[in-house]
Amino acid sequence: MERSLLQRIEAFLKESAMPPTVFGRAAVRDPRLVSDLRGGREPGARLKNRVEHFMNKWRAERMSDRAETEAAA
């Protein structure tokens, strides 16, 4: 079964150690996003896509930074 958007965000917040308000502001310019989702807000397809894109981009940049650091060592 596929995890909900909120479950994927919660996992990302743990992985990144990013505060929920910072995440919401960076991902979709809404610092209350995570709080609202926790409270039952139902995201639309466009919002889901923007959030997923942000998380994927963040992870890709992190992996790129790691590769550069390892190559320089």
C-alpha positions as protocol buffer text, in pm:
chain_id: "A"
residue {
  index: 1
  type: MET
  ca { x: 0 y: 0 z: 0 }
}
residue {
  index: 2
  type: GLU
  ca { x: 131 y: 344 z: -91 }
}
residue {
  index: 3
  type: ARG
  ca { x: 212 y: 578 z: 193 }
}
residue {
  index: 4
  type: SER
  ca { x: 17 y: 902 z: 215 }
}
residue {
  index: 5
  type: LEU
  ca { x: 176 y: 1235 z: 132 }
}
residue {
  index: 6
  type: LEU
  ca { x: 183 y: 1322 z: 501 }
}
residue {
  index: 7
  type: GLN
  ca { x: 366 y: 998 z: 584 }
}
residue {
  index: 8
  type: ARG
  ca { x: 625 y: 1071 z: 313 }
}
residue {
  index: 9
  type: ILE
  ca { x: 666 y: 1427 z: 443 }
}
residue {
  index: 10
  type: GLU
  ca { x: 708 y: 1305 z: 801 }
}
residue {
  index: 11
  type: ALA
  ca { x: 981 y: 1063 z: 687 }
}
residue {
  index: 12
  type: PHE
  ca { x: 1148 y: 1345 z: 493 }
}
residue {
  index: 13
  type: LEU
  ca { x: 1141 y: 1574 z: 796 }
}
residue {
  index: 14
  type: LYS
  ca { x: 1322 y: 1310 z: 1001 }
}
residue {
  index: 15
  type: GLU
  ca { x: 1572 y: 1243 z: 723 }
}
residue {
  index: 16
  type: SER
  ca { x: 1649 y: 1610 z: 664 }
}
residue {
  index: 17
  type: ALA
  ca { x: 1610 y: 1738 z: 1022 }
}
residue {
  index: 18
  type: MET
  ca { x: 1414 y: 2023 z: 865 }
}
residue {
  index: 19
  type: PRO
  ca { x: 1150 y: 2197 z: 1078 }
}
residue {
  index: 20
  type: PRO
  ca { x: 796 y: 2160 z: 941 }
}
residue {
  index: 21
  type: THR
  ca { x: 748 y: 2533 z: 886 }
}
residue {
  index: 22
  type: VAL
  ca { x: 1076 y: 2562 z: 694 }
}
residue {
  index: 23
  type: PHE
  ca { x: 975 y: 2264 z: 482 }
}
residue {
  index: 24
  type: GLY
  ca { x: 635 y: 2409 z: 397 }
}
residue {
  index: 25
  type: ARG
  ca { x: 778 y: 2749 z: 312 }
}
residue {
  index: 26
  type: ALA
  ca { x: 1056 y: 2601 z: 95 }
}
residue {
  index: 27
  type: ALA
  ca { x: 835 y: 2346 z: -81 }
}
residue {
  index: 28
  type: VAL
  ca { x: 518 y: 2545 z: -150 }
}
residue {
  index: 29
  type: ARG
  ca { x: 552 y: 2884 z: 21 }
}
residue {
  index: 30
  type: ASP
  ca { x: 313 y: 2776 z: 297 }
}
residue {
  index: 31
  type: PRO
  ca { x: 468 y: 2752 z: 645 }
}
residue {
  index: 32
  type: ARG
  ca { x: 146 y: 2595 z: 778 }
}
residue {
  index: 33
  type: LEU
  ca { x: 140 y: 2313 z: 521 }
}
residue {
  index: 34
  type: VAL
  ca { x: 251 y: 2032 z: 752 }
}
residue {
  index: 35
  type: SER
  ca { x: 35 y: 2154 z: 1037 }
}
residue {
  index: 36
  type: ASP
  ca { x: -266 y: 2172 z: 807 }
}
residue {
  index: 37
  type: LEU
  ca { x: -200 y: 1824 z: 666 }
}
residue {
  index: 38
  type: ARG
  ca { x: -168 y: 1687 z: 1020 }
}
residue {
  index: 39
  type: GLY
  ca { x: -504 y: 1849 z: 1091 }
}
residue {
  index: 40
  type: GLY
  ca { x: -675 y: 1675 z: 801 }
}
residue {
  index: 41
  type: ARG
  ca { x: -619 y: 1903 z: 501 }
}
residue {
  index: 42
  type: GLU
  ca { x: -657 y: 1710 z: 177 }
}
residue {
  index: 43
  type: PRO
  ca { x: -394 y: 1815 z: -77 }
}
residue {
  index: 44
  type: GLY
  ca { x: -473 y: 1840 z: -446 }
}
residue {
  index: 45
  type: ALA
  ca { x: -268 y: 1679 z: -722 }
}
residue {
  index: 46
  type: ARG
  ca { x: -77 y: 1998 z: -801 }
}
residue {
  index: 47
  type: LEU
  ca { x: 27 y: 2045 z: -437 }
}
residue {
  index: 48
  type: LYS
  ca { x: 133 y: 1680 z: -412 }
}
residue {
  index: 49
  type: ASN
  ca { x: 346 y: 1717 z: -723 }
}
residue {
  index: 50
  type: ARG
  ca { x: 515 y: 2032 z: -594 }
}
residue {
  index: 51
  type: VAL
  ca { x: 593 y: 1871 z: -258 }
}
residue {
  index: 52
  type: GLU
  ca { x: 726 y: 1551 z: -418 }
}
residue {
  index: 53
  type: HIS
  ca { x: 939 y: 1756 z: -657 }
}
residue {
  index: 54
  type: PHE
  ca { x: 1089 y: 1953 z: -368 }
}
residue {
  index: 55
  type: MET
  ca { x: 1175 y: 1638 z: -170 }
}
residue {
  index: 56
  type: ASN
  ca { x: 1324 y: 1465 z: -476 }
}
residue {
  index: 57
  type: LYS
  ca { x: 1528 y: 1772 z: -569 }
}
residue {
  index: 58
  type: TRP
  ca { x: 1657 y: 1808 z: -211 }
}
residue {
  index: 59
  type: ARG
  ca { x: 1764 y: 1444 z: -203 }
}
residue {
  index: 60
  type: ALA
  ca { x: 1931 y: 1465 z: -543 }
}
residue {
  index: 61
  type: GLU
  ca { x: 2127 y: 1774 z: -439 }
}
residue {
  index: 62
  type: ARG
  ca { x: 2229 y: 1604 z: -116 }
}
residue {
  index: 63
  type: MET
  ca { x: 2353 y: 1297 z: -304 }
}
residue {
  index: 64
  type: SER
  ca { x: 2541 y: 1521 z: -549 }
}
residue {
  index: 65
  type: ASP
  ca { x: 2708 y: 1706 z: -261 }
}
residue {
  index: 66
  type: ARG
  ca { x: 2811 y: 1375 z: -105 }
}
residue {
  index: 67
  type: ALA
  ca { x: 2959 y: 1250 z: -430 }
}
residue {
  index: 68
  type: GLU
  ca { x: 3159 y: 1571 z: -472 }
}
residue {
  index: 69
  type: THR
  ca { x: 3285 y: 1552 z: -113 }
}
residue {
  index: 70
  type: GLU
  ca { x: 3391 y: 1187 z: -156 }
}
residue {
  index: 71
  type: ALA
  ca { x: 3562 y: 1262 z: -488 }
}
residue {
  index: 72
  type: ALA
  ca { x: 3759 y: 1547 z: -332 }
}
residue {
  index: 73
  type: ALA
  ca { x: 3878 y: 1329 z: -44 }
}
